[in-house]
Amino acid sequence: METDRFRAMNTEIVLAAEGDSRRISQGFGRVRQFIAEEEARFTRFSDASELSALNRAAGSWFQASSEMFEVIRIARDLHEQTGGLFDPALLDALRSIGYDRSMDEIRKFGNVPPSAGFFPRPGAGLRGLLLDDRTCRVWLPESVRLDLGGVAKGWIAQKAAENLADFSQACTVNAGGDLFLIGSPRGDGTWRIGLENPLEPGQDLAVLRVPDGAVATSSITRRRWMQGDQARHHILDPRTGLPARTDWLSVTVLAPQAATAEAFAKACLIAGTQSATLLLSRLPGITLIGVRNDGTLWGSDHSKDFIEHANANAQPVAL
Amino acid sequence: MKPIKLGLRVWIAITAVVSFLTGWAMLAHSGKPAPLSAGVGAGGSPSGSAGGLVLPTLAPIPSLNNAGASASQPQALQPLQVQPVPFNSMPSLSTRGS
């Protein structure tokens, strides 16, 4: 398996592929360029991005690129499928809790000042959003500002993997822990994916065996900072506009599509252990594995089929 | 020079008062924001809005501070027991929150 590692989208990107070395090298170059282009399109941290231009155009029709239109449509569908718990319209709320700059910058200082001009409030959702399929135009209501970070990373990882698949027999793109897997690697044909312990970065809690598709994890332990004397993390509950109060430490979702896995991981994390299965029942074909805040591991039906050496219905063992 | 200065001061005063009164009048007569309730389209948008979305009413979530005291188990989720992963057996790829 050949690999390529670099930094993009404020996270580590890992490309892995099997096949002809020369072709794979070409594929890696193509994918790096693709990811750079899409990051520039979807980032909210640059005024020059298409997303920033779209947000500035709220209240009027905006001519979107086909990529932007597709991701917004996917985000809207996932917003409905998760009953609103996945909400891509929380940009102002994110700014109010101090996430108004990249995580790399926040980590440099560790503490961000109280926000000026932005206040936590429940998300308004996508009420009034219009998509013109014929012309790829988008109407954002004046009250809506989009942050597509919750699905764009997964979408980019999937598209990048599909690009890389043209140059390899089996490949994967890992964008900061959200993976899309294509083809069967040598061996038994399944991908071995470590499930990182949310309390011990760098250590795996379990090993997943995944044939293909998407694996995405949301966690409240990794992106944390202080805003004055308030502890913050980046998974907002749209019902309050504040960091979600949940009894999960992390939720991993396996799904056929990367954006689906990413959005449902967030939504199930916000929903908590009591209500996560309500969400899973809305969309068949997805599997949840989560770490509760007492350190125990829990999974939805058939989740143990994806875990090496796992026993279901056993006494849970704390980490 | 004196008349010019006086004229400027009068002009600034008049425009300040007019601006204040105009802004006050606009705010007083502007529409109220749409309530956050299901099925209500946003005011002012073209016809054919996407329609309101209903957030689910979910069970109360234990606070992070009290989570250790909660004895309830998640419904329909199964507890999983896994064998520790030896360091030399860790996969090269991993999933984590980013």
Contacts between the chains, C-beta under 8 A, distances in Angstrom:
chain1	res1	chain2	res2	distance
A	1	B	92	7.3
A	3	B	92	7.1
A	11	B	98	4.8
A	14	B	93	6.7
A	16	B	92	7.4
A	16	B	93	6.5
A	76	B	50	7.3
A	79	B	53	6.6
A	80	B	53	6.3
A	83	B	53	7.7
A	83	B	54	7.0
A	83	B	55	6.2
A	83	B	56	4.1
A	84	B	53	5.0
A	84	B	54	7.0
A	84	B	55	4.2
A	84	B	56	7.2
A	85	B	55	7.2
A	85	B	56	7.1
A	122	B	36	6.4
A	124	B	36	6.6
A	125	B	52	7.7
A	125	B	53	4.9
A	125	B	55	7.9
A	126	B	50	6.3
A	126	B	53	6.9
A	127	B	34	7.7
A	127	B	40	7.4
A	127	B	41	7.0
A	127	B	42	5.3
A	127	B	49	7.2
A	127	B	50	6.9
A	127	B	51	7.6
A	127	B	52	5.5
A	127	B	53	6.8
A	128	B	41	6.4
A	128	B	42	3.2
A	128	B	45	4.5
A	128	B	49	5.1
A	128	B	50	6.6
A	129	B	50	5.2
A	130	B	45	7.1
A	130	B	46	6.8
A	130	B	48	7.0
A	130	B	49	6.9
A	130	B	50	6.6
A	139	B	45	6.9
A	139	B	46	6.9
A	141	B	42	4.6
A	141	B	44	7.9
A	141	B	45	5.7
A	142	B	44	7.7
A	143	B	33	7.6
A	143	B	42	7.0
A	153	B	98	7.4
A	172	B	93	6.6
A	174	B	93	5.7
A	174	B	94	7.9
A	174	B	95	7.8
A	175	B	98	7.6
A	176	B	96	7.9
A	176	B	98	3.1
A	177	B	94	7.0
A	177	B	95	5.0
A	177	B	96	3.9
A	177	B	97	6.2
A	177	B	98	4.8
A	178	B	95	7.3
A	178	B	98	6.9
A	179	B	93	6.6
A	179	B	95	6.0
A	191	B	93	7.0
A	192	B	91	4.0
A	192	B	93	7.2
A	193	B	91	5.9
A	193	B	93	5.3
A	193	B	94	6.3
A	193	B	95	5.6
A	194	B	85	7.1
A	194	B	90	5.6
A	194	B	91	4.6
A	194	B	93	6.8
A	194	B	94	3.5
A	194	B	95	7.1
A	195	B	94	7.2
A	195	B	95	6.0
A	196	B	94	5.1
A	196	B	95	6.7
A	196	B	96	3.7
A	198	B	96	7.5
A	198	B	97	6.7
A	201	B	96	7.2
A	203	B	85	7.9
A	204	B	85	4.6
A	204	B	90	5.1
A	204	B	91	7.2
A	204	B	94	6.2
A	205	B	82	7.1
A	205	B	85	7.3
A	206	B	80	7.7
A	206	B	82	4.3
A	206	B	85	6.7
A	207	B	85	5.7
A	207	B	89	7.6
A	207	B	90	7.7
A	207	B	91	6.0
A	208	B	95	7.3
A	215	B	95	4.9
A	216	B	95	7.1
A	217	B	95	4.6
A	217	B	96	5.5
A	217	B	97	5.2
A	217	B	98	8.0
A	218	B	97	5.6
A	219	B	96	6.6
A	219	B	97	2.4
A	220	B	97	7.4
A	221	B	97	6.7
A	222	B	96	6.8
A	222	B	97	4.3
A	222	B	98	6.6
A	223	B	97	7.1
A	223	B	98	7.4
A	238	B	55	6.9
A	239	B	55	5.8
A	245	B	61	5.6
A	245	B	63	5.9
A	245	B	64	5.9
A	246	B	61	6.1
A	246	B	64	7.7
A	247	B	61	6.7
A	247	B	62	5.4
A	247	B	64	7.6
A	247	B	67	4.8
A	247	B	70	6.8
A	250	B	96	7.5
A	250	B	97	5.5
A	252	B	95	5.8
A	271	B	58	5.9
A	272	B	58	7.3
A	272	B	59	7.6
A	272	B	61	4.5
A	272	B	62	7.7
A	273	B	73	7.9
A	273	B	74	3.6
A	273	B	77	6.6
A	274	B	58	7.5
A	274	B	59	4.6
A	274	B	61	7.4
A	274	B	72	7.2
A	274	B	74	5.9
A	274	B	75	6.5
A	275	B	56	7.6
A	275	B	58	4.4
A	275	B	59	5.6
A	276	B	74	6.9
A	276	B	77	6.9
A	277	B	74	7.4
A	277	B	75	6.4
A	277	B	76	4.5
A	277	B	77	6.2
A	278	B	56	7.0
A	278	B	58	7.4
A	288	B	77	7.4
A	289	B	80	7.2
A	290	B	77	7.5
A	292	B	74	7.6
A	293	B	64	6.8
A	293	B	67	4.7
A	293	B	68	7.7
A	294	B	67	6.9
A	294	B	68	6.3
A	296	B	79	6.2
A	297	B	79	7.1
A	297	B	80	4.4
A	297	B	81	7.6
A	297	B	82	6.4
A	298	B	74	5.8
A	298	B	77	4.4
A	298	B	78	6.7
A	298	B	79	5.8
A	298	B	80	6.3
A	299	B	77	6.5
A	299	B	78	5.5
A	299	B	80	4.9
A	300	B	76	7.6
A	300	B	77	6.1
A	300	B	78	7.6
A	301	B	76	7.7
A	301	B	78	7.6
A	303	B	78	7.1
A	303	B	80	6.8
A	304	B	78	7.3
A	304	B	80	6.1
A	307	B	80	6.7
A	307	B	82	6.1
A	308	B	82	7.6
A	308	B	83	7.9
A	309	B	82	6.1
A	309	B	83	4.3
A	310	B	80	5.3
A	310	B	81	6.9
A	310	B	82	4.9
A	311	B	80	7.2
A	311	B	81	4.7
A	311	B	82	7.8
A	312	B	78	4.5
A	312	B	79	7.5
A	312	B	80	6.0
A	313	B	78	5.5
A	313	B	79	6.7
A	314	B	79	6.3
A	314	B	80	7.3
A	314	B	81	3.8
A	315	B	79	7.0
A	315	B	81	6.8
A	316	B	79	3.7
A	316	B	80	7.0
A	316	B	81	6.5
A	317	B	81	5.4
A	317	B	82	7.9
